[in-house]
Amino acid sequence: MPGLVSGLLSLVSGLQSRLRVRVACGAGAGRVRVACGARAGRVRGGCGARAGGAPPKINPRADPRKREQRAWAQTARMDDLHFGAVIRAIRKRRGLCQADLARLSGVSHATISLVERGHCEKLSLVSVRRIASALDVRTEFHARWRGGELDRLLSRRHSILAESFAAFVLANPGWVVEAEVSFSIYGERGTIDQLAWHQGTAHLLVVELKTALVDINELLGTLDRKRRLARTIAAERGWQPALVSVWLIVEDTHTNRRHATDHRVLLRSRLPLDGRQLRSFLVRPSVAASGLAFWPNANPRSAGPSRRAGGFSQEAR
């Protein structure tokens, strides 16, 4: 019996050592927590400011930038998982094992396993493209940044290029310029960036503006189509052109010059003139002429084509 009483007293004592007292100061004030035993002396909260004047901790979940970063990371993770599922499904459809696909794409077996499990962030872009190419899968990478702000940023570069070149053309007497001329002729639809008309010589100028050179073959096909339809488009505006010229105006960047150099034979065959002949052509548009001119990038005060050496060639300035 004395042992039972002693045990009950020990149990009550243990419960008391874990007892906490909470006192609230004022309306909505912080809590004061007084703990016994190992937690003795710890005080949290207080009236108004936190006890001890310690600054409040910032919850990272409340930071909108961190939330946006987590959202993008989650989206990228889902894209990687979907891509891995696509690779795995097509591989199995073709009756290939991971070792077979690794041999066909020139990567390791472990790399195939990483891709199929959605761990593309650990791999190079070259490896991912090799794996997709081995299965005849076309990969397209899209850049996303702050919703529609990226589209507005890219459009701004194009608009500045268009404004600068239009001002350059209009500085020469006799020219008028129309921007963003759309057409739909027997099912062929599109938009001409700028259509310039010189009344004195009945000369029509088709202008294609590019901030980036991507697919040269597609670009040349587009220029040829616009040249072919230019007279019909001009007739809708009451213009009867005797001469039609096409000029490609490209933003002057190292990347664009490198791409132009890689395709200089094709470009020169269709666009033989360069920026040095552009000014004289606009002053005396008596002969049809086509060419490529690099334009100073995103500079609204540009007074003419770029004269920086390098890139496509010493002539293409």
C-alpha positions as CSV (number, residue, x, y, z in Angstrom):
1,M,0.0,0.0,0.0
2,P,2.7,2.6,0.8
3,G,4.4,1.7,-2.5
4,L,1.2,2.4,-4.4
5,V,0.8,5.8,-2.7
6,S,4.4,6.6,-3.5
7,G,3.9,5.7,-7.2
8,L,0.8,7.9,-7.4
9,L,2.7,10.9,-5.9
10,S,5.5,10.4,-8.4
11,L,3.1,10.4,-11.3
12,V,1.4,13.7,-10.0
13,S,4.8,15.3,-9.6
14,G,5.8,14.4,-13.1
15,L,2.6,15.9,-14.5
16,Q,3.1,19.1,-12.6
17,S,6.7,19.4,-14.1
18,R,5.2,19.5,-17.6
19,L,2.5,22.0,-16.7
20,R,2.5,25.3,-18.7
21,V,0.9,28.5,-17.7
22,R,-0.2,30.9,-20.5
23,V,-0.9,34.6,-19.7
24,A,-2.2,37.0,-22.4
25,C,-1.4,40.7,-22.0
26,G,-3.9,43.1,-23.5
27,A,-6.2,42.4,-26.5
28,G,-4.5,40.4,-29.2
29,A,-1.1,40.5,-27.5
30,G,1.5,37.8,-27.6
31,R,1.6,34.8,-25.3
32,V,3.8,34.4,-22.2
33,R,4.7,30.8,-21.8
34,V,6.3,29.7,-18.5
35,A,7.6,26.1,-18.5
36,C,8.9,24.0,-15.6
37,G,11.7,21.5,-15.6
38,A,14.0,21.4,-18.6
39,R,12.1,24.3,-20.3
40,A,12.2,26.5,-17.3
41,G,13.0,30.2,-17.8
42,R,11.8,30.3,-21.5
43,V,9.6,33.2,-22.2
44,R,7.9,33.8,-25.6
45,G,5.9,36.8,-26.7
46,G,5.0,39.7,-24.5
47,C,2.9,42.9,-24.6
48,G,3.3,44.6,-27.9
49,A,6.8,43.8,-29.3
50,R,8.4,40.4,-28.8
51,A,10.3,39.8,-25.6
52,G,13.9,40.9,-25.7
53,G,13.2,43.2,-28.7
54,A,14.1,40.3,-31.2
55,P,12.9,41.1,-34.8
56,P,10.1,39.0,-36.1
57,K,11.1,36.1,-38.3
58,I,10.1,36.3,-41.9
59,N,8.2,33.4,-43.2
60,P,9.7,32.5,-46.6
61,R,6.3,31.3,-47.8
62,A,5.1,34.9,-47.5
63,D,7.8,36.1,-50.0
64,P,6.2,36.4,-53.5
65,R,9.5,35.9,-55.2
66,K,10.2,32.6,-53.4
67,R,6.6,31.5,-54.2
68,E,7.2,32.3,-57.9
69,Q,10.5,30.4,-57.8
70,R,8.9,27.4,-56.2
71,A,6.1,27.5,-58.8
72,W,8.6,27.6,-61.7
73,A,10.6,24.7,-60.2
74,Q,7.5,22.6,-59.8
75,T,6.5,23.4,-63.4
76,A,9.9,22.4,-64.7
77,R,9.8,19.2,-62.6
78,M,6.4,18.3,-64.1
79,D,7.8,18.9,-67.6
80,D,10.8,16.7,-67.0
81,L,8.6,13.9,-65.7
82,H,6.3,14.2,-68.8
83,F,9.4,14.2,-71.1
84,G,10.8,11.1,-69.3
85,A,7.4,9.3,-69.7
86,V,7.4,10.1,-73.4
87,I,10.9,8.7,-73.9
88,R,10.1,5.6,-72.0
89,A,6.8,5.0,-73.8
90,I,8.3,5.4,-77.3
91,R,11.4,3.2,-76.4
92,K,9.1,0.4,-75.3
93,R,6.9,0.8,-78.4
94,R,10.0,0.2,-80.5
95,G,11.0,-2.8,-78.5
96,L,14.2,-1.3,-77.2
97,C,15.7,-1.7,-73.8
98,Q,17.6,1.2,-72.1
99,A,21.0,-0.2,-73.1
100,D,19.8,-0.3,-76.8
101,L,18.7,3.4,-76.6
102,A,22.0,4.3,-74.9
103,R,23.9,2.8,-77.7
104,L,21.8,4.5,-80.4
105,S,22.1,7.9,-78.8
106,G,25.7,7.7,-77.8
107,V,25.1,8.2,-74.1
108,S,25.4,6.0,-71.0
109,H,22.8,3.6,-69.7
110,A,22.6,5.7,-66.5
111,T,21.8,8.8,-68.6
112,I,18.8,7.0,-70.1
113,S,17.6,6.0,-66.6
114,L,17.9,9.6,-65.4
115,V,15.9,10.9,-68.3
116,E,13.1,8.4,-67.9
117,R,12.8,9.2,-64.2
118,G,12.5,12.9,-64.9
119,H,15.9,14.0,-63.8
120,C,16.8,16.1,-66.9
121,E,18.2,18.9,-64.8
122,K,21.3,16.8,-64.2
123,L,22.0,16.4,-67.9
124,S,23.3,18.6,-70.7
125,L,21.0,19.8,-73.4
126,V,23.2,17.9,-76.0
127,S,22.5,14.6,-74.2
128,V,18.8,15.2,-74.1
129,R,18.6,16.1,-77.8
130,R,20.6,13.0,-78.7
131,I,18.2,10.7,-76.8
132,A,15.2,12.4,-78.4
133,S,16.7,12.3,-81.9
134,A,17.4,8.5,-81.6
135,L,13.7,8.0,-81.1
136,D,12.7,10.6,-83.8
137,V,11.2,12.8,-81.1
138,R,11.4,16.5,-81.9
139,T,12.2,18.6,-78.8
140,E,11.1,22.2,-78.5
141,F,12.3,24.4,-75.7
142,H,10.2,27.4,-74.7
143,A,11.4,30.3,-72.6
144,R,8.9,31.6,-70.1
145,W,9.4,34.7,-68.0
146,R,6.9,36.7,-65.9
147,G,3.8,35.9,-67.9
148,G,3.3,38.1,-70.9
149,E,6.2,40.4,-70.1
150,L,8.6,38.3,-72.2
151,D,6.5,38.8,-75.3
152,R,6.3,42.5,-74.6
153,L,10.1,42.6,-74.2
154,L,10.7,40.8,-77.5
155,S,8.1,43.0,-79.3
156,R,9.9,46.1,-78.0
157,R,13.1,45.1,-79.7
158,H,11.3,44.5,-83.0
159,S,9.4,47.8,-82.6
160,I,12.6,49.8,-82.0
161,L,14.2,48.1,-85.0
162,A,11.1,49.0,-87.2
163,E,11.0,52.6,-85.9
164,S,14.7,53.1,-86.6
165,F,14.6,51.7,-90.1
166,A,11.4,53.6,-91.1
167,A,13.0,56.9,-90.0
168,F,16.0,56.1,-92.1
169,V,13.9,55.4,-95.2
170,L,11.7,58.5,-94.7
171,A,14.8,60.7,-94.4
172,N,15.2,60.2,-98.2
173,P,12.8,62.3,-100.3
174,G,10.0,60.7,-102.2
175,W,9.5,57.6,-99.9
176,V,6.4,56.7,-98.0
177,V,6.3,53.7,-95.6
178,E,3.4,51.5,-94.4
179,A,4.1,49.1,-91.4
180,E,2.6,45.7,-90.7
181,V,0.8,45.2,-94.0
182,S,-1.3,42.1,-93.9
183,F,-2.4,40.1,-96.9
184,S,-4.6,37.2,-97.9
185,I,-4.3,36.2,-101.5
186,Y,-5.7,32.9,-102.7
187,G,-5.1,31.3,-99.4
188,E,-1.7,32.7,-98.9
189,R,-1.7,34.8,-95.7
190,G,1.0,36.8,-93.9
191,T,2.3,40.2,-92.9
192,I,4.9,42.4,-94.5
193,D,6.9,44.2,-91.8
194,Q,7.2,47.4,-93.9
195,L,6.1,48.2,-97.4
196,A,7.8,51.3,-98.9
197,W,6.7,53.2,-102.0
198,H,8.7,55.7,-104.2
199,Q,6.2,57.5,-106.4
200,G,8.8,59.2,-108.6
201,T,10.3,55.9,-109.9
202,A,7.3,53.6,-109.2
203,H,9.6,51.5,-107.0
204,L,8.2,49.2,-104.3
205,L,10.3,48.1,-101.5
206,V,9.5,45.0,-99.4
207,V,11.3,45.1,-96.0
208,E,11.7,42.1,-93.7
209,L,12.9,42.9,-90.1
210,K,14.5,40.3,-88.0
211,T,15.9,40.5,-84.4
212,A,17.2,37.0,-84.7
213,L,18.2,34.7,-87.6
214,V,16.9,31.2,-87.0
215,D,15.8,29.1,-90.0
216,I,17.5,30.6,-93.1
217,N,15.8,28.4,-95.6
218,E,12.3,29.3,-94.2
219,L,13.3,32.9,-94.2
220,L,14.3,32.9,-97.8
221,G,11.1,31.1,-98.8
222,T,9.1,33.8,-97.0
223,L,11.0,36.6,-98.8
224,D,10.4,34.9,-102.1
225,R,6.7,34.6,-101.4
226,K,6.3,38.2,-100.4
227,R,8.3,39.4,-103.4
228,R,5.9,37.4,-105.7
229,L,2.8,38.8,-104.1
230,A,4.1,42.3,-103.7
231,R,2.6,43.7,-106.9
232,T,-0.9,42.5,-106.0
233,I,-0.6,43.9,-102.5
234,A,0.6,47.2,-103.9
235,A,-2.3,47.4,-106.4
236,E,-4.8,47.3,-103.4
237,R,-3.3,50.6,-102.4
238,G,-3.4,52.1,-105.8
239,W,0.3,51.6,-106.5
240,Q,1.5,50.3,-109.8
241,P,5.1,49.3,-109.3
242,A,7.5,49.1,-112.2
243,L,10.3,47.8,-109.9
244,V,10.2,45.6,-106.8
245,S,13.1,45.3,-104.3
246,V,13.5,43.2,-101.1
247,W,15.7,44.1,-98.2
248,L,16.4,42.0,-95.1
249,I,17.2,44.2,-92.1
250,V,18.8,42.2,-89.2
251,E,19.6,43.4,-85.7
252,D,23.4,43.6,-85.4
253,T,24.4,41.0,-82.9
254,H,27.3,38.5,-82.8
255,T,24.9,35.6,-83.0
256,N,23.1,36.9,-86.1
257,R,26.4,37.6,-87.8
258,R,27.6,34.1,-87.0
259,H,24.4,32.6,-88.4
260,A,24.7,34.7,-91.5
261,T,28.3,33.6,-92.0
262,D,27.3,29.9,-91.7
263,H,24.7,30.5,-94.6
264,R,26.5,33.2,-96.6
265,V,26.3,31.3,-99.9
266,L,22.5,31.0,-99.7
267,L,22.1,34.6,-98.5
268,R,24.3,36.1,-101.1
269,S,22.5,34.2,-103.9
270,R,19.2,35.9,-102.9
271,L,20.4,39.1,-101.2
272,P,23.6,40.1,-103.0
273,L,23.9,43.7,-101.7
274,D,24.9,44.8,-98.3
275,G,24.4,47.8,-96.0
276,R,27.0,49.9,-97.8
277,Q,24.7,50.1,-100.9
278,L,21.5,50.7,-99.0
279,R,21.8,54.4,-98.6
280,S,22.6,55.0,-102.3
281,F,19.8,52.7,-103.3
282,L,17.3,54.8,-101.3
283,V,18.6,58.1,-102.7
284,R,18.4,56.8,-106.3
285,P,16.0,53.9,-106.5
286,S,16.2,53.5,-110.3
287,V,17.2,49.8,-110.3
288,A,15.6,46.8,-108.5
289,A,18.0,45.6,-105.8
290,S,17.9,43.2,-102.9
291,G,20.3,42.9,-100.0
292,L,20.9,42.3,-96.3
293,A,21.9,45.0,-93.9
294,F,22.8,44.6,-90.2
295,W,21.2,47.3,-88.1
296,P,22.6,48.7,-84.8
297,N,20.7,46.7,-82.2
298,A,17.8,48.4,-80.3
299,N,19.1,51.9,-80.8
300,P,16.3,54.3,-81.8
301,R,18.9,57.0,-82.6
302,S,20.6,54.9,-85.3
303,A,21.3,56.9,-88.4
304,G,22.0,54.0,-90.8
305,P,23.2,50.4,-91.1
306,S,25.9,49.1,-88.9
307,R,29.5,49.7,-90.0
308,R,31.1,47.3,-87.4
309,A,33.4,44.9,-89.1
310,G,33.1,41.2,-88.6
311,G,30.2,38.7,-88.8
312,F,28.8,37.9,-92.2
313,S,31.8,39.5,-93.9
314,Q,33.6,42.8,-94.2
315,E,31.1,43.8,-96.8
316,A,27.9,43.0,-94.9
317,R,27.8,46.0,-92.6
